[in-house]
Amino acid sequence: MVEPQNQNLARVSQQAKYHLPAWHFGHPDSIIDHTRRMEKLFFGPAGAPRSTRTMSTVAAIERVAELGLGCMELEFVQGVRMNRETALSVAEVAYNKKIALTAHGPYFINLNAREPEKIRASQERILQTARIAALCGAESIVFHAAFYLSDPPSKVYEQVKMQLQQITHQLRAEGNRVWIRPEVTGKASQFGTLEEVIELSAEVEGLAPCIDFAHWHARTGKFNSYDEFAFILKQVEARLGRQALGNMHIHVSGIAYGKNGETKHLELRESDFNYTEFIHALSDYNVKGFVINESPNLEEDALLLQQTYRDARRH
């Protein structure tokens, strides 16, 4: 069920396959620009940089450009509250500043909820995120798909797959080209192991993985060395093809964790996450797409990752 404050967004965004300007990512004529952009690996923050002078999405994109970063994730984690006019302004500024955008859906999503109305609301939140992301010119959305709720993982997998098939079918019918990406999650109670996310992406058209390397390290207590990072990339390539490594959406941060997985995000240099070897693996396997930093010091660690990557490419 569409929430009242978002009824207009849902209605407008479904009209006529998004009447968009020719420069917009969602316009068919923009595919050449999109292909050129995906020949690179972009680094950026999850949300507005802390040094943004005024707290608006447009100002945040301008600040990302000033910092010399390449992308930014729009954070709709508390709900989608952006209108069409603002979204198109965001898209224009991002296009002019050459900043690629992604988006993170609301936290209040559980495609394995017990109550049918909660499942419908979860579906709608993903749809709303994809619709407004498309208007913003974003190329990819991520979300935490579900909780196990003591159900067998195989049962939850089939439930999540069914719901995502409905969502992607609806978006394709609307002409929405945004990639839909369930995220590798950091807690044992959450659906979203590396294997689950990769397999869903293989089985559901329009889906691709969001690999959160910090989450997977926190969840397993391992996967924190060059060989282990390379193993993850090899798994993606083996199941989804070489093209998947050329179209990656990655989350990373420092992270604290316990026996049940993630507890909180940390700055990279204050954590045990081996970001240098992580970056070297991305470089050696010629990964392209987006690396979104979720550390508390958003832009500083994004810049650290970008510089580490540039240094790795020179050697």
SEVO-216319 format. One record per residue: z, x, y of N, C-alpha, C in turn; residue in one letter. Coordinates in steps of 0.05 Angstrom, whole numbers, plus 5000, padded with zeros to 4 digits. Layout:
N
ZXYZXYZXYa;...
This chain:
315
500050174976500050005000500050185025m;498350115044498150275069500550215086v;501850425096504150385114503150275141e;504650095154503649955178502650145200p;504050365205503150545227500550685221q;499750675195497350815187495050635180n;495350365184493250185177490750235193q;490950295219488550335235487150595226n;488750805220487551055210485951005185l;487150865166485850815141483250655145a;483350455163481050285168478850445182r;479550595203477550735219476250955202v;477951105187476851335173475051265150s;475051015141473250935119470550835130q;470250805156467850685167465550885166q;463350795155460750925159460751225153a;462251305133462251585124462751785147k;464651715165465451895186463151965205y;462751805226460751875246461752115262h;460752345255461852595266459652755281l;460452915300458553085314457353295295p;454953395302453453565283454953825277a;456653925296458054175291460354145271w;461253895266463653835250463253905221h;465254015208465154085179464253845163f;465053605170464453365155461553275158g;460153385177457353305181455553465162h;453553335150451853485131450553735142p;449953745168448653975179450454215182d;453054175177454954405180455254565155s;453854505133454354635108453754925109i;451755015126451155305128453555455139i;454755335160457155465172459355485151d;459755265136461855265116461455475095h;458955505086458355715066458855995077t;458156045101458556305114461556355115r;463156155122466056195125467356265098r;466356135077467556185051466756445038m;465256615053464656885043466957075051e;469156965063471257135072473957035060k;476057195064478757115058480257105085l;481256865091482556815116485556805112f;487056895133489956895132490956725156f;493156575151494156425173496856295166g;498156165185500756045181500655755171p;502855675159503255395151504455255175a;502755145192503655005216503455185240g;504555075263504255215289505755475289a;504555695298506055945301508455905319p;510556045313513056015329512656095358r;510656255363510156345391508256165406s;507555935394505955745408507355645433t;506055635456507355575481508055285484r;506255105476506854815476506354715448t;508154535439508054445411505954225408m;503454305407501254115400499454255380s;498054105365496254225345494054385358t;492954285380490954435394491954705404v;494354705416495554945426496155145403a;496955035380497455205357494955345347a;492755195347490155315338489355535358i;489655475384488955685404490755935401e;493255895394495056125390494256285365r;493556145343492556275319490156455326v;488356355342485956505350486856755367a;488656715386489656935402490857155385e;492257085364493557275346491557425329l;489157325327487057455311487157375282g;488557155276488557035249486156855245l;485656775220483156635214483456345207g;485856255200486155975191488955875197c;489355615194492055485198492155235181m;494555195170494954945154496254735172e;495054505173496254275187498454155170l;500854135181503154045165503753755170e;502853585150503453305151505653235131f;507553425128509553395107511453165112v;511853085137513552855143511952595147q;509452605142507752365145505352425162g;503252265159500752295174500952115199v;501152245222501552095246499652175268r;497352275261495252355280493052135281m;492052075305489951875307487252015307n;485151845306482451945304481652125328r;482352035352481552185376482852465376e;485352475369486652735368485452905346t;484852785323483652945301480953065309a;479352905323476753015332477053235353l;479053215370479653425389480553685374s;482253645354483053875337480654005324v;478853845313476553955300474754115319a;474454015343472754145363473954415371e;476554415376477854665384477754865361v;478254785337478254965314475455075310a;473354905313470654995311469955205332y;470655145357470055325379471555595377n;473955585366475655825364475155965337k;473455845320472855955294475355985276k;477055785277479455775260478955565238i;479055645213478855465191481455315187a;481355065179483754895176483954805148l;486554775139487254635115489554445122t;490454285103492554095109494454065086a;497054025092499053975071499953685073h;499853545051500553255050503553215051g;504452965054507352905056508852995031p;511353055035513153125013513652884995y;513452645007514352394993512052294975f;511352454955509252394936510352434908i;510052224891510752254863508852074847n;506752184836504852034821505851954793l;508352034787509651954762512151784767n;512151654790514451484797514751254777a;517151154774517650924756516550664768r;516750634794515950384807513050394815e;511450194808508650184816508150204846p;509950084861509550094890509850384901e;511550544888511850824896509350994889k;508150924866505651054859503450984878i;503250724886501150644905501650784932r;504150804940504850934966504151234964a;504551354941503851644938500851684939s;499451504925496451524927495551494956q;496751304970495851254998496451495016e;498651635011499351865027497352095023r;496452124998494352324993491752245006i;490951985004488551885017488651925047l;490951855059491251885088490952175096q;492152355081491952635087489052735086t;487652655065484852735062483052615084a;483652375092481952245113482352375140r;484852425148485352545174484552845173i;484852975150484053245147480953275151a;479453085140476553095143475853065173a;477152885187476652845215477353095231l;479353245223480153495236478353725229c;476553685211474853905202476054085181g;478353995170479654155149477954145123a;478154355107476454375084478054335058e;480654305060482354315036485054185042s;486054025024488753915027490453985002i;493054025006494854084984497153884984v;498453864961500753684959502253744933f;504753664932506353684907505953414893h;504853424868503753184856505852994844a;508053104832509752924817512253074808a;514152904797516553004784516452914755f;517653074737517553004708519352764702y;521652734716523552514711524252484682l;524552714668525352724640523152634621s;520752584631518552504613517352764601d;516052734578514752974566512553064585p;512253324589510153424607507353324601p;506753284575504053194568503652904578s;505652744577505452464587505152464617k;506652634631506352644660503652744668v;502652944653499953044659497852824658y;497952654638495952444635496252234657e;498752184665499251994687498152104713q;498752354719497852474744494752494744v;493652564722490752584720489452314726k;490452104715489351834720489451764749m;491751814762492051744790490151914807q;489852164801488152334817485152264813l;484452174789481752084785481051844803q;482951664806482651434824482351524853q;484051714861484051814888481351954895i;480552134878478052274883475652094882t;475651894865473451704864473251554891h;475551464901475651324926474651494949q;475451744950474651924972471651984971l;470652024947467752084945466151834953r;467151594947465851354955465751334986a;467751444999467851435028466251665041e;465151845025463752075035465452295044g;467952305035469852515042469452755025n;468952985037468253235022470553425020r;472953355029475153535029476053595000v;476753844994477753914968480653804965w;481253684943483853574937485253774917i;487553874926488754094911491754044905r;492353974880495153974872496154264871p;498654294879499854564884501554654860e;501454904854503355024835506155014849v;508054884835510654824847512755024838t;514955034853516955244849519455164834g;519754904826522154814813521554704785k;523354744767522854654739522654354737a;523854214756523753914755521053804765s;519453974777516953884788514553924770q;512853724768510253764755508653964772f;507254144758505554334773505954614763g;505854654737505754934727502955044733t;502655304730500055424734497955294715l;498755264690496855154670496154864676e;498154714685497554424691495654404714e;496054554735494354544759491454634753v;491254854738488554944731487154744713i;488554634693487254454675486454194689e;488054094707487253854723484753914738l;484554154750482254224766479654244748s;480054314723477754324705476854044696a;478753854695478153594684477553374704e;478253414729477853204749475953304771v;473753174773471753254794472953224822e;472453424839473453414866476153544869g;477453624847479953764848479554064845l;481254214859481454504856484354584858a;485154814848488054884849488854994876p;491354944883492755104904494755274889c;494255534888496055724874498155824893i;500555744890502755854905504056074888d;503356324895504256554879507356584881f;508456524904511356544907512756334890a;511756094890512855884873512855964844h;510656074835510456134807512256364799w;512556554818514556774813517356654812h;518056474830520756354830521156184805a;519156044796519455864773519756014747r;518456234745518456384720520356624720t;521056724744522556974746520857214740g;518257174737516357394730513957374750k;511657464741509257444757509657564785f;510357824785510957964810509958244810n;507858294794506658564792503658534794s;502258764799499358754801498158624776y;498958714752497858614727498258314724d;500658224732501257934730499657774750e;499357874775497657734794494757724784f;493857944773491157954762490857754739a;492857734723492857544700492357254711f;493657184732493356914744490456874753i;489357074767486557054776484657044753l;485157184732483457174708483556904695k;485956774695486156504684484456304700q;484556324726482956154743480056194737v;479156444735476356494730475456404702e;477156444682476456374655476056074652a;477755914665477655624661475755484681r;475655594706474155464727471655604736l;471255854727468855994734469356184757g;467456374760467656574781467656444809r;466256214811466056084837468855994847q;470755944829473455854837474856074852a;474356334845475656554859474356584887l;472056474891470756474917471456234934g;473256064924474055824938476955764933n;478655954940481555934934483155834958m;485255684951487255604971489855704960h;491055894974493356044965495656004984i;498055954973500555964988502156204980h;503556324999505256554993507456565014v;509656685005511956735023513956915008s;515957015023518257105008519656864997g;521256904976522556674964525156754950i;527056574952529556604938529556404915a;530756474892530556294869532956344850y;533456134833535556144813534456054787g;536255974769535355904742533555664741k;533655494761531955254762529555294780n;529155544790526755594806527455634835g;525555564852525755604881528255484893e;529455634912531655524928530955524958t;529655724968528755724996526655945001k;525155915022523256115030524656325047h;523656575044524656805058522356955072l;523057125091521057305102520257505080e;517757585080516757755058518458005054l;519158135076520558395073523458355066r;524458115067527258055059527457955030e;525157945016525057834989524158044969s;524157964944523158154923520158104917d;518857924932516057864926514358114933f;512758194913511258444916508558384929n;508758344956506358254970504158464971y;504858724970502858934971501058924947t;502258904923500658894899499158624897e;500458414907499058154908496458174924f;496658294947494258334964492158504951i;493058724938491158894924489658744902h;491058574888489758414868487658224880a;488258094902486357924915483858084924l;484358324934482158494943480458584919s;481758684898480258784875478658574861d;479558324861478158104848476357954867y;476158054892474257944911474757654916n;477257574919478057304924477257224953v;476156974956475456874982476856604985k;477156515011478356255016480556285037g;482956175030485156165049487756265037f;489156435052491856515045493656415067v;495356215060497156085079499956195075i;501056315096503756415095505856205102n;507756165084509955975088512656095093e;512656355100515156485106516356365132s;518956395137520056295162518856425187p;518156675185516756805208513756775205n;512756545211510056455203507856655211l;507656715237505356885244505857175238e;508357275239508757555233508057625205e;508857465185508157525158505157475152d;503957275166501057235163499557485172a;500457595195499157835205499658075187l;502058095175502758305156500858285132l;500458055121498758015098495858085105l;494958005129492258055137491758355140q;493658495153493358785157493458935130q;495258845112495358965085492658935071t;491458695074488858645061486758825073y;486658855100484659025112484959315104r;487459405101487959675092486959705063d;487459505047486559525019483559535017a;482159385034479259375033478059645042r;479459795058478460055068478660275047r;480360235027480860445007479260394981h;
